[in-house]
Amino acid sequence: MTNKTASTKKPTLILYHPLMAAKGYPVLAGRVQPAFEYLRETGTLDSPHVKVEQAFEVSEELLVQVHTKNHIQQVKNSGYDAASLVSAGAAVRAGEGVWLGEARNSFAFTGCAGHHASRDSFWGFCYYNNSALLIRNLQQKYDVKQFFIVDTDPHPGDGTRDILGDDEGVFHLNFEASFRERYEIESKRHVDVPFPSNSSDGSFVEAVRRLVPPLARQSEAEMILWNMGHDAHALDYGGFNLSLRAFPAMTKILMQTADAVCSGKLVVLLSGGSEIFVAQHAISSIIRSLAGLPLLDEDEKDEPKTELEDVKNSARKLVDTILVKLGLK
Ligand SMILES: [Zn+2]
């Protein structure tokens, strides 16, 4: 058996825990079990290309590397401790399984999201920073040097920036829905993309296509993390007007980038989103893409919204400006 054959047989690792639905933050938790059950009903979980593991709790030892003791106590007091611990544990295991080559790529369900959790504070349904915990674990245990985070959740990844903003080993590409005209490139390690909040697939997927491959390559990433919020869908609560088709399209771009840059090492972390219908189809199409399974027709039965010309123009201009500023155009 050649190495190539062996690697294509590695499964997509899915991390899940019933506490995510039972004890997660209500806005986010309601979608978790229906989305997982949909994977079962449609046969995705029966595929040999998919492996499901029950998430474990993240260790206290790792938590204190990322959050203050005061923060950890506040989470314990919040009532969302149990779901936060298994959500963070899911992310950590999703990263480790891919890094060790046990899985081709991975998807971590969560009951509490992570990107608004800073070192010493939290808000917006996020308690522990799942991405930062995944990264600290791999840095400390395996000396992984470079990570590339793509955050397409329409809300800003402020907690991730607080914890990892000074980390030389992390590049943070942070999309956020905004009416602001300005953009920020604070350093060569992070880029904020305040995208027009009424953007749909045309502009948004195109921006991912134009920004992710060159930035990931430039950062010499050894692993790509995708903080995926389906609150970016037109029917969900966040900004952006994405259709269901945007999710497999973005997965494809991220997989191709990971193949080209870091031997396919891609970890998807579930972030915002509440609508059960959207969660079921978006998560299904992402996982089926990750596992190399054919997409289901019903997961793509959604027409992209028409975009206004000025939205298209300002989105294109924003991406052009970022590429020029980073010396990539
Ligand atoms: Zn969000």
py3Dmol code that shows the C-alpha trace and the ligand (Angstrom):
import py3Dmol

protein = """\
ATOM      1  CA  MET A   1       0.000   0.000   0.000  1.00  0.00           C
ATOM      2  CA  THR A   2       1.399   3.397  -0.956  1.00  0.00           C
ATOM      3  CA  ASN A   3       1.400   6.334   1.426  1.00  0.00           C
ATOM      4  CA  LYS A   4      -1.068   8.114  -0.808  1.00  0.00           C
ATOM      5  CA  THR A   5      -3.560   5.270  -0.568  1.00  0.00           C
ATOM      6  CA  ALA A   6      -3.111   5.096   3.184  1.00  0.00           C
ATOM      7  CA  SER A   7      -3.659   8.822   3.659  1.00  0.00           C
ATOM      8  CA  THR A   8      -6.808   8.937   1.520  1.00  0.00           C
ATOM      9  CA  LYS A   9      -8.282   6.231   3.756  1.00  0.00           C
ATOM     10  CA  LYS A  10      -7.926   8.296   6.902  1.00  0.00           C
ATOM     11  CA  PRO A  11     -11.308   9.354   8.216  1.00  0.00           C
ATOM     12  CA  THR A  12     -12.740  12.745   9.026  1.00  0.00           C
ATOM     13  CA  LEU A  13     -12.890  12.899  12.811  1.00  0.00           C
ATOM     14  CA  ILE A  14     -16.120  14.258  14.332  1.00  0.00           C
ATOM     15  CA  LEU A  15     -16.175  15.281  17.983  1.00  0.00           C
ATOM     16  CA  TYR A  16     -19.505  15.358  19.792  1.00  0.00           C
ATOM     17  CA  HIS A  17     -20.885  15.126  23.317  1.00  0.00           C
ATOM     18  CA  PRO A  18     -24.550  15.033  24.446  1.00  0.00           C
ATOM     19  CA  LEU A  19     -23.786  17.713  27.068  1.00  0.00           C
ATOM     20  CA  MET A  20     -23.246  20.220  24.247  1.00  0.00           C
ATOM     21  CA  ALA A  21     -26.987  20.079  23.521  1.00  0.00           C
ATOM     22  CA  ALA A  22     -28.174  19.397  27.066  1.00  0.00           C
ATOM     23  CA  LYS A  23     -26.129  22.048  28.877  1.00  0.00           C
ATOM     24  CA  GLY A  24     -24.919  24.400  26.140  1.00  0.00           C
ATOM     25  CA  TYR A  25     -25.872  28.044  25.769  1.00  0.00           C
ATOM     26  CA  PRO A  26     -29.551  28.012  24.678  1.00  0.00           C
ATOM     27  CA  VAL A  27     -29.155  30.096  21.507  1.00  0.00           C
ATOM     28  CA  LEU A  28     -26.506  27.696  20.228  1.00  0.00           C
ATOM     29  CA  ALA A  29     -27.402  24.426  21.916  1.00  0.00           C
ATOM     30  CA  GLY A  30     -30.785  23.840  20.257  1.00  0.00           C
ATOM     31  CA  ARG A  31     -29.227  23.130  16.877  1.00  0.00           C
ATOM     32  CA  VAL A  32     -26.587  20.679  18.066  1.00  0.00           C
ATOM     33  CA  GLN A  33     -28.491  17.445  18.507  1.00  0.00           C
ATOM     34  CA  PRO A  34     -30.733  17.901  15.429  1.00  0.00           C
ATOM     35  CA  ALA A  35     -27.649  18.570  13.310  1.00  0.00           C
ATOM     36  CA  PHE A  36     -25.895  15.496  14.674  1.00  0.00           C
ATOM     37  CA  GLU A  37     -29.017  13.340  14.228  1.00  0.00           C
ATOM     38  CA  TYR A  38     -29.367  14.559  10.649  1.00  0.00           C
ATOM     39  CA  LEU A  39     -25.884  13.186   9.960  1.00  0.00           C
ATOM     40  CA  ARG A  40     -27.071   9.839  11.304  1.00  0.00           C
ATOM     41  CA  GLU A  41     -30.365   9.870   9.376  1.00  0.00           C
ATOM     42  CA  THR A  42     -28.661  10.634   6.082  1.00  0.00           C
ATOM     43  CA  GLY A  43     -26.113   7.848   6.530  1.00  0.00           C
ATOM     44  CA  THR A  44     -23.112  10.152   6.842  1.00  0.00           C
ATOM     45  CA  LEU A  45     -22.108   8.665  10.188  1.00  0.00           C
ATOM     46  CA  ASP A  46     -22.166   5.137   8.687  1.00  0.00           C
ATOM     47  CA  SER A  47     -19.484   6.010   6.163  1.00  0.00           C
ATOM     48  CA  PRO A  48     -16.063   4.422   6.716  1.00  0.00           C
ATOM     49  CA  HIS A  49     -14.651   7.866   5.850  1.00  0.00           C
ATOM     50  CA  VAL A  50     -16.104   9.325   9.035  1.00  0.00           C
ATOM     51  CA  LYS A  51     -15.214   8.529  12.635  1.00  0.00           C
ATOM     52  CA  VAL A  52     -17.183   9.883  15.600  1.00  0.00           C
ATOM     53  CA  GLU A  53     -15.615  10.258  19.029  1.00  0.00           C
ATOM     54  CA  GLN A  54     -17.205  11.449  22.232  1.00  0.00           C
ATOM     55  CA  ALA A  55     -15.426  14.612  23.342  1.00  0.00           C
ATOM     56  CA  PHE A  56     -13.622  14.648  26.668  1.00  0.00           C
ATOM     57  CA  GLU A  57     -13.369  17.592  29.038  1.00  0.00           C
ATOM     58  CA  VAL A  58     -10.435  19.913  28.480  1.00  0.00           C
ATOM     59  CA  SER A  59      -7.911  19.633  31.320  1.00  0.00           C
ATOM     60  CA  GLU A  60      -7.526  22.293  34.003  1.00  0.00           C
ATOM     61  CA  GLU A  61      -3.801  22.158  33.285  1.00  0.00           C
ATOM     62  CA  LEU A  62      -4.397  23.367  29.734  1.00  0.00           C
ATOM     63  CA  LEU A  63      -7.109  25.864  30.704  1.00  0.00           C
ATOM     64  CA  VAL A  64      -4.717  27.812  32.930  1.00  0.00           C
ATOM     65  CA  GLN A  65      -2.329  28.209  29.973  1.00  0.00           C
ATOM     66  CA  VAL A  66      -4.988  30.255  28.173  1.00  0.00           C
ATOM     67  CA  HIS A  67      -7.327  31.750  30.785  1.00  0.00           C
ATOM     68  CA  THR A  68      -6.850  33.374  34.187  1.00  0.00           C
ATOM     69  CA  LYS A  69      -7.922  31.557  37.342  1.00  0.00           C
ATOM     70  CA  ASN A  70     -10.542  34.271  37.842  1.00  0.00           C
ATOM     71  CA  HIS A  71     -11.919  33.557  34.348  1.00  0.00           C
ATOM     72  CA  ILE A  72     -12.133  29.823  35.038  1.00  0.00           C
ATOM     73  CA  GLN A  73     -13.979  30.478  38.299  1.00  0.00           C
ATOM     74  CA  GLN A  74     -16.415  32.828  36.529  1.00  0.00           C
ATOM     75  CA  VAL A  75     -17.175  30.116  33.959  1.00  0.00           C
ATOM     76  CA  LYS A  76     -17.787  27.638  36.780  1.00  0.00           C
ATOM     77  CA  ASN A  77     -20.264  30.132  38.245  1.00  0.00           C
ATOM     78  CA  SER A  78     -21.988  30.709  34.887  1.00  0.00           C
ATOM     79  CA  GLY A  79     -23.846  27.411  34.667  1.00  0.00           C
ATOM     80  CA  TYR A  80     -22.250  26.681  31.304  1.00  0.00           C
ATOM     81  CA  ASP A  81     -19.144  25.036  32.692  1.00  0.00           C
ATOM     82  CA  ALA A  82     -20.004  21.454  31.699  1.00  0.00           C
ATOM     83  CA  ALA A  83     -20.800  22.294  28.063  1.00  0.00           C
ATOM     84  CA  SER A  84     -17.805  24.644  27.797  1.00  0.00           C
ATOM     85  CA  LEU A  85     -15.410  21.979  29.064  1.00  0.00           C
ATOM     86  CA  VAL A  86     -16.511  19.371  26.508  1.00  0.00           C
ATOM     87  CA  SER A  87     -16.665  21.973  23.720  1.00  0.00           C
ATOM     88  CA  ALA A  88     -13.058  22.974  24.411  1.00  0.00           C
ATOM     89  CA  GLY A  89     -12.090  19.309  24.783  1.00  0.00           C
ATOM     90  CA  ALA A  90     -13.672  18.606  21.377  1.00  0.00           C
ATOM     91  CA  ALA A  91     -11.541  21.313  19.783  1.00  0.00           C
ATOM     92  CA  VAL A  92      -8.351  20.095  21.466  1.00  0.00           C
ATOM     93  CA  ARG A  93      -8.930  16.512  20.358  1.00  0.00           C
ATOM     94  CA  ALA A  94      -9.942  17.632  16.843  1.00  0.00           C
ATOM     95  CA  GLY A  95      -6.570  19.368  16.546  1.00  0.00           C
ATOM     96  CA  GLU A  96      -4.570  16.539  18.048  1.00  0.00           C
ATOM     97  CA  GLY A  97      -6.221  13.833  15.927  1.00  0.00           C
ATOM     98  CA  VAL A  98      -5.329  15.708  12.747  1.00  0.00           C
ATOM     99  CA  TRP A  99      -1.824  16.626  13.872  1.00  0.00           C
ATOM    100  CA  LEU A 100      -0.997  13.038  14.796  1.00  0.00           C
ATOM    101  CA  GLY A 101      -2.264  11.838  11.432  1.00  0.00           C
ATOM    102  CA  GLU A 102      -5.071   9.740  12.899  1.00  0.00           C
ATOM    103  CA  ALA A 103      -7.581  11.751  10.882  1.00  0.00           C
ATOM    104  CA  ARG A 104      -7.481  13.427   7.503  1.00  0.00           C
ATOM    105  CA  ASN A 105      -9.265  16.475   8.935  1.00  0.00           C
ATOM    106  CA  SER A 106     -11.828  17.068  11.668  1.00  0.00           C
ATOM    107  CA  PHE A 107     -15.022  18.788  12.749  1.00  0.00           C
ATOM    108  CA  ALA A 108     -15.711  19.708  16.371  1.00  0.00           C
ATOM    109  CA  PHE A 109     -19.284  20.270  17.490  1.00  0.00           C
ATOM    110  CA  THR A 110     -19.583  22.729  20.383  1.00  0.00           C
ATOM    111  CA  GLY A 111     -22.327  23.701  22.833  1.00  0.00           C
ATOM    112  CA  CYS A 112     -20.650  27.012  23.628  1.00  0.00           C
ATOM    113  CA  ALA A 113     -18.604  28.840  21.021  1.00  0.00           C
ATOM    114  CA  GLY A 114     -15.139  30.228  21.674  1.00  0.00           C
ATOM    115  CA  HIS A 115     -14.038  33.280  19.726  1.00  0.00           C
ATOM    116  CA  HIS A 116     -15.382  35.938  22.140  1.00  0.00           C
ATOM    117  CA  ALA A 117     -13.601  34.340  25.120  1.00  0.00           C
ATOM    118  CA  SER A 118     -10.539  36.399  26.079  1.00  0.00           C
ATOM    119  CA  ARG A 119      -7.885  35.620  28.696  1.00  0.00           C
ATOM    120  CA  ASP A 120      -9.934  37.089  31.506  1.00  0.00           C
ATOM    121  CA  SER A 121     -13.430  37.788  30.187  1.00  0.00           C
ATOM    122  CA  PHE A 122     -16.159  36.279  28.070  1.00  0.00           C
ATOM    123  CA  TRP A 123     -19.353  37.241  26.273  1.00  0.00           C
ATOM    124  CA  GLY A 124     -21.548  36.236  23.340  1.00  0.00           C
ATOM    125  CA  PHE A 125     -22.182  32.548  24.196  1.00  0.00           C
ATOM    126  CA  CYS A 126     -18.413  31.892  24.416  1.00  0.00           C
ATOM    127  CA  TYR A 127     -16.695  30.800  27.656  1.00  0.00           C
ATOM    128  CA  TYR A 128     -13.431  29.083  26.821  1.00  0.00           C
ATOM    129  CA  ASN A 129     -11.494  29.954  23.681  1.00  0.00           C
ATOM    130  CA  ASN A 130     -11.601  26.681  21.781  1.00  0.00           C
ATOM    131  CA  SER A 131      -9.098  27.725  19.078  1.00  0.00           C
ATOM    132  CA  ALA A 132      -6.555  29.037  21.580  1.00  0.00           C
ATOM    133  CA  LEU A 133      -6.746  25.864  23.664  1.00  0.00           C
ATOM    134  CA  LEU A 134      -6.275  23.700  20.561  1.00  0.00           C
ATOM    135  CA  ILE A 135      -3.247  25.787  19.567  1.00  0.00           C
ATOM    136  CA  ARG A 136      -1.598  25.916  23.018  1.00  0.00           C
ATOM    137  CA  ASN A 137      -1.969  22.143  23.321  1.00  0.00           C
ATOM    138  CA  LEU A 138      -0.238  21.490  19.991  1.00  0.00           C
ATOM    139  CA  GLN A 139       2.435  24.111  20.633  1.00  0.00           C
ATOM    140  CA  GLN A 140       3.336  22.618  23.992  1.00  0.00           C
ATOM    141  CA  LYS A 141       3.041  18.918  23.234  1.00  0.00           C
ATOM    142  CA  TYR A 142       4.277  18.755  19.664  1.00  0.00           C
ATOM    143  CA  ASP A 143       6.076  22.048  19.103  1.00  0.00           C
ATOM    144  CA  VAL A 144       3.817  23.020  16.177  1.00  0.00           C
ATOM    145  CA  LYS A 145       5.094  26.363  14.938  1.00  0.00           C
ATOM    146  CA  GLN A 146       2.511  27.961  12.640  1.00  0.00           C
ATOM    147  CA  PHE A 147      -1.269  28.066  12.649  1.00  0.00           C
ATOM    148  CA  PHE A 148      -3.646  29.857  10.303  1.00  0.00           C
ATOM    149  CA  ILE A 149      -7.071  30.742  11.692  1.00  0.00           C
ATOM    150  CA  VAL A 150      -9.885  31.689   9.314  1.00  0.00           C
ATOM    151  CA  ASP A 151     -12.861  33.061  11.200  1.00  0.00           C
ATOM    152  CA  THR A 152     -15.925  33.471   8.962  1.00  0.00           C
ATOM    153  CA  ASP A 153     -18.406  33.856  11.812  1.00  0.00           C
ATOM    154  CA  PRO A 154     -19.932  37.286  11.142  1.00  0.00           C
ATOM    155  CA  HIS A 155     -19.070  38.487  14.648  1.00  0.00           C
ATOM    156  CA  PRO A 156     -15.486  39.551  15.405  1.00  0.00           C
ATOM    157  CA  GLY A 157     -13.000  37.086  16.887  1.00  0.00           C
ATOM    158  CA  ASP A 158     -12.033  39.522  19.643  1.00  0.00           C
ATOM    159  CA  GLY A 159     -11.215  36.875  22.262  1.00  0.00           C
ATOM    160  CA  THR A 160      -8.986  34.992  19.848  1.00  0.00           C
ATOM    161  CA  ARG A 161      -7.166  38.227  19.047  1.00  0.00           C
ATOM    162  CA  ASP A 162      -6.781  39.037  22.760  1.00  0.00           C
ATOM    163  CA  ILE A 163      -5.161  35.680  23.496  1.00  0.00           C
ATOM    164  CA  LEU A 164      -3.242  34.995  20.298  1.00  0.00           C
ATOM    165  CA  GLY A 165      -2.720  38.475  18.835  1.00  0.00           C
ATOM    166  CA  ASP A 166       0.901  38.633  19.978  1.00  0.00           C
ATOM    167  CA  ASP A 167       1.685  35.029  19.109  1.00  0.00           C
ATOM    168  CA  GLU A 168       4.255  34.831  16.319  1.00  0.00           C
ATOM    169  CA  GLY A 169       2.993  31.354  15.493  1.00  0.00           C
ATOM    170  CA  VAL A 170      -0.564  32.378  14.631  1.00  0.00           C
ATOM    171  CA  PHE A 171      -2.055  34.214  11.662  1.00  0.00           C
ATOM    172  CA  HIS A 172      -5.634  35.334  12.284  1.00  0.00           C
ATOM    173  CA  LEU A 173      -7.838  36.192   9.289  1.00  0.00           C
ATOM    174  CA  ASN A 174     -10.980  37.568  10.844  1.00  0.00           C
ATOM    175  CA  PHE A 175     -14.070  38.279   8.731  1.00  0.00           C
ATOM    176  CA  GLU A 176     -16.821  40.283  10.367  1.00  0.00           C
ATOM    177  CA  ALA A 177     -20.080  41.786   9.185  1.00  0.00           C
ATOM    178  CA  SER A 178     -19.829  45.534   9.185  1.00  0.00           C
ATOM    179  CA  PHE A 179     -21.083  48.637   7.504  1.00  0.00           C
ATOM    180  CA  ARG A 180     -17.736  50.246   8.231  1.00  0.00           C
ATOM    181  CA  GLU A 181     -15.697  51.411   5.299  1.00  0.00           C
ATOM    182  CA  ARG A 182     -12.432  50.970   7.118  1.00  0.00           C
ATOM    183  CA  TYR A 183     -10.318  47.858   7.304  1.00  0.00           C
ATOM    184  CA  GLU A 184      -7.550  46.998   9.679  1.00  0.00           C
ATOM    185  CA  ILE A 185      -4.268  45.301   9.117  1.00  0.00           C
ATOM    186  CA  GLU A 186      -2.685  45.601  12.491  1.00  0.00           C
ATOM    187  CA  SER A 187       0.363  43.577  11.620  1.00  0.00           C
ATOM    188  CA  LYS A 188       1.462  40.856   9.261  1.00  0.00           C
ATOM    189  CA  ARG A 189      -0.006  38.381  11.763  1.00  0.00           C
ATOM    190  CA  HIS A 190      -3.634  39.429  11.671  1.00  0.00           C
ATOM    191  CA  VAL A 191      -6.090  40.906   9.245  1.00  0.00           C
ATOM    192  CA  ASP A 192      -9.604  42.083   9.986  1.00  0.00           C
ATOM    193  CA  VAL A 193     -12.003  42.050   7.080  1.00  0.00           C
ATOM    194  CA  PRO A 194     -15.057  44.178   7.945  1.00  0.00           C
ATOM    195  CA  PHE A 195     -17.164  42.907   5.087  1.00  0.00           C
ATOM    196  CA  PRO A 196     -20.451  44.516   3.930  1.00  0.00           C
ATOM    197  CA  SER A 197     -23.025  42.856   6.147  1.00  0.00           C
ATOM    198  CA  ASN A 198     -25.490  42.299   3.290  1.00  0.00           C
ATOM    199  CA  SER A 199     -22.947  40.332   1.253  1.00  0.00           C
ATOM    200  CA  SER A 200     -24.030  37.011  -0.156  1.00  0.00           C
ATOM    201  CA  ASP A 201     -22.188  34.068  -1.667  1.00  0.00           C
ATOM    202  CA  GLY A 202     -20.881  35.977  -4.707  1.00  0.00           C
ATOM    203  CA  SER A 203     -18.713  38.454  -2.815  1.00  0.00           C
ATOM    204  CA  PHE A 204     -18.073  36.471   0.339  1.00  0.00           C
ATOM    205  CA  VAL A 205     -16.958  33.171  -1.140  1.00  0.00           C
ATOM    206  CA  GLU A 206     -14.885  35.114  -3.667  1.00  0.00           C
ATOM    207  CA  ALA A 207     -13.152  36.976  -0.820  1.00  0.00           C
ATOM    208  CA  VAL A 208     -12.367  33.669   0.905  1.00  0.00           C
ATOM    209  CA  ARG A 209     -11.057  32.351  -2.423  1.00  0.00           C
ATOM    210  CA  ARG A 210      -8.828  35.393  -2.970  1.00  0.00           C
ATOM    211  CA  LEU A 211      -7.542  35.825   0.591  1.00  0.00           C
ATOM    212  CA  VAL A 212      -7.166  32.407   2.195  1.00  0.00           C
ATOM    213  CA  PRO A 213      -4.788  30.618  -0.216  1.00  0.00           C
ATOM    214  CA  PRO A 214      -2.125  33.367  -0.505  1.00  0.00           C
ATOM    215  CA  LEU A 215      -2.253  34.333   3.183  1.00  0.00           C
ATOM    216  CA  ALA A 216      -2.078  30.735   4.374  1.00  0.00           C
ATOM    217  CA  ARG A 217       0.851  30.116   2.052  1.00  0.00           C
ATOM    218  CA  GLN A 218       2.619  33.297   3.159  1.00  0.00           C
ATOM    219  CA  SER A 219       2.160  32.383   6.823  1.00  0.00           C
ATOM    220  CA  GLU A 220       3.705  28.935   6.232  1.00  0.00           C
ATOM    221  CA  ALA A 221       0.845  27.379   8.167  1.00  0.00           C
ATOM    222  CA  GLU A 222       1.251  23.841   9.473  1.00  0.00           C
ATOM    223  CA  MET A 223      -2.453  23.604  10.265  1.00  0.00           C
ATOM    224  CA  ILE A 224      -5.554  25.573   9.253  1.00  0.00           C
ATOM    225  CA  LEU A 225      -8.366  26.196  11.731  1.00  0.00           C
ATOM    226  CA  TRP A 226     -11.757  27.326  10.468  1.00  0.00           C
ATOM    227  CA  ASN A 227     -13.996  28.998  13.016  1.00  0.00           C
ATOM    228  CA  MET A 228     -17.273  28.329  11.218  1.00  0.00           C
ATOM    229  CA  GLY A 229     -20.421  30.189  12.220  1.00  0.00           C
ATOM    230  CA  HIS A 230     -23.541  29.423  10.213  1.00  0.00           C
ATOM    231  CA  ASP A 231     -25.064  32.563  11.740  1.00  0.00           C
ATOM    232  CA  ALA A 232     -23.667  33.978   8.460  1.00  0.00           C
ATOM    233  CA  HIS A 233     -26.615  32.370   6.623  1.00  0.00           C
ATOM    234  CA  ALA A 234     -29.414  34.699   5.475  1.00  0.00           C
ATOM    235  CA  LEU A 235     -31.961  32.958   7.753  1.00  0.00           C
ATOM    236  CA  ASP A 236     -29.748  32.942  10.851  1.00  0.00           C
ATOM    237  CA  TYR A 237     -29.103  35.720  13.380  1.00  0.00           C
ATOM    238  CA  GLY A 238     -25.728  37.159  12.285  1.00  0.00           C
ATOM    239  CA  GLY A 239     -24.768  39.512   9.474  1.00  0.00           C
ATOM    240  CA  PHE A 240     -24.161  38.319   5.891  1.00  0.00           C
ATOM    241  CA  ASN A 241     -26.755  36.797   3.585  1.00  0.00           C
ATOM    242  CA  LEU A 242     -25.063  33.533   2.697  1.00  0.00           C
ATOM    243  CA  SER A 243     -26.970  30.640   1.154  1.00  0.00           C
ATOM    244  CA  LEU A 244     -26.402  26.975   2.035  1.00  0.00           C
ATOM    245  CA  ARG A 245     -24.216  26.676  -1.056  1.00  0.00           C
ATOM    246  CA  ALA A 246     -21.570  28.936   0.450  1.00  0.00           C
ATOM    247  CA  PHE A 247     -20.592  26.370   3.111  1.00  0.00           C
ATOM    248  CA  PRO A 248     -19.409  23.502   0.878  1.00  0.00           C
ATOM    249  CA  ALA A 249     -17.867  26.117  -1.456  1.00  0.00           C
ATOM    250  CA  MET A 250     -15.783  27.534   1.409  1.00  0.00           C
ATOM    251  CA  THR A 251     -14.918  24.024   2.618  1.00  0.00           C
ATOM    252  CA  LYS A 252     -13.555  23.206  -0.820  1.00  0.00           C
ATOM    253  CA  ILE A 253     -11.345  26.309  -0.843  1.00  0.00           C
ATOM    254  CA  LEU A 254     -10.031  25.578   2.645  1.00  0.00           C
ATOM    255  CA  MET A 255      -9.365  21.922   1.824  1.00  0.00           C
ATOM    256  CA  GLN A 256      -7.519  22.812  -1.375  1.00  0.00           C
ATOM    257  CA  THR A 257      -5.489  25.390   0.532  1.00  0.00           C
ATOM    258  CA  ALA A 258      -4.696  22.934   3.323  1.00  0.00           C
ATOM    259  CA  ASP A 259      -3.665  20.314   0.736  1.00  0.00           C
ATOM    260  CA  ALA A 260      -1.314  22.812  -0.900  1.00  0.00           C
ATOM    261  CA  VAL A 261       0.114  24.322   2.282  1.00  0.00           C
ATOM    262  CA  CYS A 262      -0.010  21.818   5.160  1.00  0.00           C
ATOM    263  CA  SER A 263      -0.707  18.288   3.887  1.00  0.00           C
ATOM    264  CA  GLY A 264      -4.461  18.782   4.238  1.00  0.00           C
ATOM    265  CA  LYS A 265      -4.432  19.517   7.978  1.00  0.00           C
ATOM    266  CA  LEU A 266      -7.751  21.309   8.460  1.00  0.00           C
ATOM    267  CA  VAL A 267      -9.836  21.547  11.641  1.00  0.00           C
ATOM    268  CA  VAL A 268     -13.349  23.009  11.613  1.00  0.00           C
ATOM    269  CA  LEU A 269     -14.722  24.389  14.880  1.00  0.00           C
ATOM    270  CA  LEU A 270     -18.446  25.065  15.149  1.00  0.00           C
ATOM    271  CA  SER A 271     -19.076  28.681  16.144  1.00  0.00           C
ATOM    272  CA  GLY A 272     -22.288  30.775  15.991  1.00  0.00           C
ATOM    273  CA  GLY A 273     -25.666  29.839  14.570  1.00  0.00           C
ATOM    274  CA  SER A 274     -29.068  28.953  15.883  1.00  0.00           C
ATOM    275  CA  GLU A 275     -31.380  27.928  13.048  1.00  0.00           C
ATOM    276  CA  ILE A 276     -31.823  24.154  13.060  1.00  0.00           C
ATOM    277  CA  PHE A 277     -32.545  23.924   9.333  1.00  0.00           C
ATOM    278  CA  VAL A 278     -29.371  25.854   8.517  1.00  0.00           C
ATOM    279  CA  ALA A 279     -27.257  23.917  11.028  1.00  0.00           C
ATOM    280  CA  GLN A 280     -28.374  20.556   9.651  1.00  0.00           C
ATOM    281  CA  HIS A 281     -27.618  21.316   6.031  1.00  0.00           C
ATOM    282  CA  ALA A 282     -24.517  23.490   6.487  1.00  0.00           C
ATOM    283  CA  ILE A 283     -22.840  21.063   8.891  1.00  0.00           C
ATOM    284  CA  SER A 284     -23.801  18.085   6.725  1.00  0.00           C
ATOM    285  CA  SER A 285     -22.335  19.591   3.570  1.00  0.00           C
ATOM    286  CA  ILE A 286     -19.158  20.637   5.369  1.00  0.00           C
ATOM    287  CA  ILE A 287     -18.592  17.205   6.909  1.00  0.00           C
ATOM    288  CA  ARG A 288     -19.448  15.379   3.677  1.00  0.00           C
ATOM    289  CA  SER A 289     -16.985  17.612   1.828  1.00  0.00           C
ATOM    290  CA  LEU A 290     -14.292  17.004   4.456  1.00  0.00           C
ATOM    291  CA  ALA A 291     -14.825  13.256   4.168  1.00  0.00           C
ATOM    292  CA  GLY A 292     -14.907  13.236   0.357  1.00  0.00           C
ATOM    293  CA  LEU A 293     -18.531  12.081   0.237  1.00  0.00           C
ATOM    294  CA  PRO A 294     -20.941  13.322  -2.454  1.00  0.00           C
ATOM    295  CA  LEU A 295     -23.057  16.279  -1.388  1.00  0.00           C
ATOM    296  CA  LEU A 296     -26.753  15.704  -0.760  1.00  0.00           C
ATOM    297  CA  ASP A 297     -29.144  17.624  -3.039  1.00  0.00           C
ATOM    298  CA  GLU A 298     -31.187  18.889  -0.089  1.00  0.00           C
ATOM    299  CA  ASP A 299     -28.082  20.382   1.521  1.00  0.00           C
ATOM    300  CA  GLU A 300     -27.670  22.735  -1.426  1.00  0.00           C
ATOM    301  CA  LYS A 301     -31.325  23.545  -2.184  1.00  0.00           C
ATOM    302  CA  ASP A 302     -30.923  27.249  -1.590  1.00  0.00           C
ATOM    303  CA  GLU A 303     -30.513  30.121  -4.006  1.00  0.00           C
ATOM    304  CA  PRO A 304     -27.734  32.654  -3.330  1.00  0.00           C
ATOM    305  CA  LYS A 305     -29.161  36.143  -2.753  1.00  0.00           C
ATOM    306  CA  THR A 306     -28.659  38.801  -5.390  1.00  0.00           C
ATOM    307  CA  GLU A 307     -26.148  41.424  -4.308  1.00  0.00           C
ATOM    308  CA  LEU A 308     -26.308  45.136  -5.006  1.00  0.00           C
ATOM    309  CA  GLU A 309     -23.590  46.519  -7.263  1.00  0.00           C
ATOM    310  CA  ASP A 310     -22.195  48.773  -4.535  1.00  0.00           C
ATOM    311  CA  VAL A 311     -21.878  45.791  -2.168  1.00  0.00           C
ATOM    312  CA  LYS A 312     -19.992  43.841  -4.822  1.00  0.00           C
ATOM    313  CA  ASN A 313     -17.738  46.809  -5.578  1.00  0.00           C
ATOM    314  CA  SER A 314     -16.885  47.647  -1.985  1.00  0.00           C
ATOM    315  CA  ALA A 315     -16.225  43.970  -1.194  1.00  0.00           C
ATOM    316  CA  ARG A 316     -13.890  43.654  -4.173  1.00  0.00           C
ATOM    317  CA  LYS A 317     -12.123  46.911  -3.294  1.00  0.00           C
ATOM    318  CA  LEU A 318     -11.605  45.762   0.289  1.00  0.00           C
ATOM    319  CA  VAL A 319      -9.973  42.495  -0.789  1.00  0.00           C
ATOM    320  CA  ASP A 320      -7.807  44.344  -3.360  1.00  0.00           C
ATOM    321  CA  THR A 321      -6.624  46.768  -0.688  1.00  0.00           C
ATOM    322  CA  ILE A 322      -5.709  43.989   1.736  1.00  0.00           C
ATOM    323  CA  LEU A 323      -3.797  42.068  -0.929  1.00  0.00           C
ATOM    324  CA  VAL A 324      -1.867  45.197  -1.935  1.00  0.00           C
ATOM    325  CA  LYS A 325      -1.110  46.097   1.665  1.00  0.00           C
ATOM    326  CA  LEU A 326       0.261  42.612   2.321  1.00  0.00           C
ATOM    327  CA  GLY A 327       2.353  42.647  -0.832  1.00  0.00           C
ATOM    328  CA  LEU A 328       0.307  39.924  -2.499  1.00  0.00           C
ATOM    329  CA  LYS A 329      -0.997  41.925  -5.446  1.00  0.00           C
TER     330      LYS A 329
END
"""
ligand_1 = """\
1
ZN
Zn -21.358 34.750 15.388
"""
view = py3Dmol.view(width=600, height=400)
view.addModel(protein, "pdb")
view.setStyle({"model": 0}, {"cartoon": {"style": "trace"}})
view.addModel(ligand_1, "xyz")
view.setStyle({"model": 1}, {"stick": {}})
view.zoomTo()
view.show()
